């Protein structure tokens, strides 16, 4: 296993949770518009800086194909047996602490089913990545007892847990109440940094613990597979000095396949693994 400090990584992701909680709180109090893509892009910038400034092993890739969804992410996490893939869709709390559009359809198909099907094809775990803030008056008594509520700024839970509700929708033809923060926390959803540290530190027994959150067989990816740049740009790739290579030129974006799955991740994160850091690119 790579020589990583899971404690530092845990502290880093916990810090991001606190920042996300406060960022959404700021937007809600000032009645500013904020969306999942807003938080995702701000996190990507902090990950990009932390890669160099804090020596946090997070590599960022962007899909070469056009028309990808900024709410959809692939997150690879290093374990002793290889990388485990988490395919994630981001959701943000609204003004009342609810999560909208969990059960909406895209091109006639339930979005949650598309996420789950994509995960099965990739041997991955389908997860929802939740960006959270709820006003103190909207918190349950159990939530009020939590001292560090900001730890829940970024949480995650298995998308497959919601699949039974799809059958309920088909049978009853009735609407289902919008899931909210209090329904999922604490318990069903856990802080994202806990999941990452459990995987990095091999504190999660893959054969037993992960089967609780995914019914599909897991694939363990190699370093070469997760950093392949055939369909992805590595955003932190060190620049070439003295000459320009083919890889340094800007190519036209790939056109997305029209028959492609609707779940279309725009970004890929690779947490952990063996790599060397180059000099930081200067942004123009």
N, C-alpha and C positions, 0 to 999 in steps of 0.2 A: 504493500500500500504506500502511496505517496506520503512524504513527510510533511504533513499539514498540521497546523495548530487549529483544531476544531473549536477551541475556546475562543480564539481571536475571530474566527469566522462567525461563531455564534454571537459574539458581542457586536460584530459589525451588522449582522442581519437584524439583531434586536434594535440597534440604533436606527436602522431604516424603518422598522415598524413604528418607532416613536415619532420619527419625522413624518411618516405618512399620516398617522393619527392627527398630528398637529397641523399638517398641510390641509387636510380635509376640514378640520375644525375652523381654520382660518377662512377657507372658502365659504363655508356655511354661514359663519357669522357676518361676513361681508356680502353675502348673497351673490357670490361670484360663481360663474359656471366652471365646473370641474368634472372631468370624465375619466374613465379607466385609462384611456390613452395618455391623458395628462400625467397621471401618476406613473405609468409605465415609462414614459420618456424621461421623466425626472429621475427615476430610479436608474435607468440606463446610464445617464450622465454620471451619477454618483458611483456606479459600478466601474465605469470607464476610468474615473479619477482614482478610485481606490485600488485599481489594478497596479498603478504605479506608485501612488503616494503612500498607501498603507500595505502594499505587498499582499493584497487579498487576491487569491487565485480564482478570479472570475473572468472568463473570456466571453466576449460578446460578438455574435454574428448576426448579420442581417440578410434576409432572403434576397436573392438576385431577381426573382420573378416579381413582376408588378402585381398590383391588386391584392396584396396580402393584408391580413387583418391585424392591426396593432394591438387588439385585445387578446390575441392568441399567441402563446409562447411555448417553445420547447425548452425544458430545463434538464440538463444532464448533470447528475451528481455522482461523484466517484465513490466506489466502494471497493473492498478488497477483491471482488470478483469481476470488476469492470464497472462501467457507467450504467446507472439506471436512468431511464428517461421518464420524466414527468411531463405530460402534455397538459397544459394549463390554459384555462380561460379566465380572464379577470372580470370581477364584478365589484362595483363600488356601492357603498351604502348611500341611500338617498336622504332627504331631509328628515324623514321619519325613522331612519335606521333600517329600511327595507332594501331588498335586492330585487330589482325589476328584471323581467325578461328571462327568468330561469327556464320557463316553459314555452317560450315563443318559438315560432317556426321560421326556418330559412329555406326558401325554395320548396316549401311544402313538407319539410322534414324538421323534426324537433332538434333544436340546436344541441341539447344535451346528448341526444342519440348520436349525432355526428361526432361529437367529442369522444364519446365512448367507443364508437366504431374505429375512429382513427387510432386510438390508443391500442386497441386489440390488434390492428394490422401491424403496428410498430412494436408490439411486445412491451408496451409502456403502461404507465399508471395514469388514468384520467383524473385530473384534479381541478377543482375550482380554486382560484387565487383571489382572496377577498381583500379589498382595501377598505378599511373601516374607520368610522368615527360615529359615536352616538352621544347625544347630549345627556348630561347627568340625570335629567328628569325622565329620560326614556329608558333608563337602565333598570333592570330587575334588582331585587334585593340581593340576589346571588352575585350579580355583577358589581354592586356597590361595595361588596366585601373584598373585591380584588384590588389590591393596593396599586399595582403597576398595570392599570388598564391599557396603557399605551403599548404594552407587549402584544396586544391584539390588533395593532395597526395593520399588520399583514398576517392573515391566517389562511389556512388551506383545509380542504376536506375532499373526500373521494366523490367524484361525480356519479359513480355507480350507485351511491346511496339514494340518489333521487330517481333512479330508473323505475322503481315500483310505482312512483306517482304518475308515470306516463300511462301505465295500465289503468290506473284509477281514472285518469282523464278520459281514456277511450271508453271505459265502461259506464261512467256516470254522465259524461258530457257536460260536467259542471266545472266551474273554475276552481282553482286551488288557491288558498290564501298565499299572498306573497311572502316568501321566507324573509325573516328579519334577523337582525343581529342577536337578539335575545334567544331566539329559537335555536341558534347554532353554537352559541358561546355561553359559558364554557362547556366543553363536552365533545360535540360532533366535529367542530372545527378547532384546530390547534394552531398556535403560533408557527409561522413558516420556519423560523429559525430552529425550532425543536425538531422538525422533520429533517431539515438539512443536516443538522449536527448528528442526529441518530444514524443517518445513512453514511456520512463521512467517517464517523467514529465506529462503524460496525456495531452500534448498540441495538440496531434493529435486525432481528433474525429474518432474513429475506423470505425463507420458505414458509414461515408462520405468520409474522407480523404483516407482510405486504399482502398476503392472501385475504386479509381482512378488508383491504381497500381496493383490491382488483381481483376479479375471477379469472383473468387471462394469464397464461404463462408469461413470465417475464423474460426479456432478452437482456443479456449483459453486453453492452457495447464496448468496443475497443477504442483506444485513444485515436487511432487512425480514422475510425468511422465518425467520431463526433466532431473532429476538426476538419473533415473534408470540405474543401472550398469549391466543389463542383457546382453546388447550388447556393452557396452562402459566401458573403463577404465577411472576412475577419476584420472587425473595426479597429482592433488594436495592433494590427500587424506592423512590425517595425519597418520604417521606410528604408529603401535601398540608397546607399551613399555612392555617388560618383557616376552612376549610370541608371538608366531606366530599363527595367525588365518588362516583359509582357504582362506580368502579374501586377505591376504598378500602374498600368494604364487603366483608364476608366472605360469599361465596356458598356455597351447598351444593355439595359435591363432585359432579362429574359421575359418572354411573354408567358403568362400563366396558362397552363393547360385548361381548356374550357371544360373538360370533364373532371377536373381536379375536385377533391373533397372540399366541401364548403368550409370545414375547419382548416384554415390556412395560416399557420404561424408566420408572423413577419420577423420575429426575433428568436434567436437561440442563445441560451446561456449555458456555459460549461463551467461547473463549479468543481474545483480540484483537478488532479491530474499533473502530469509532468510537462513542464514547459519553461522557457526562459523569456524574460522580459527584455524588450528593446527600449530604445529611447521613445519618449512620448512624442507623438505627432503634433506638430503645430497646426492649429485650426486656422484656416483662412476665412 
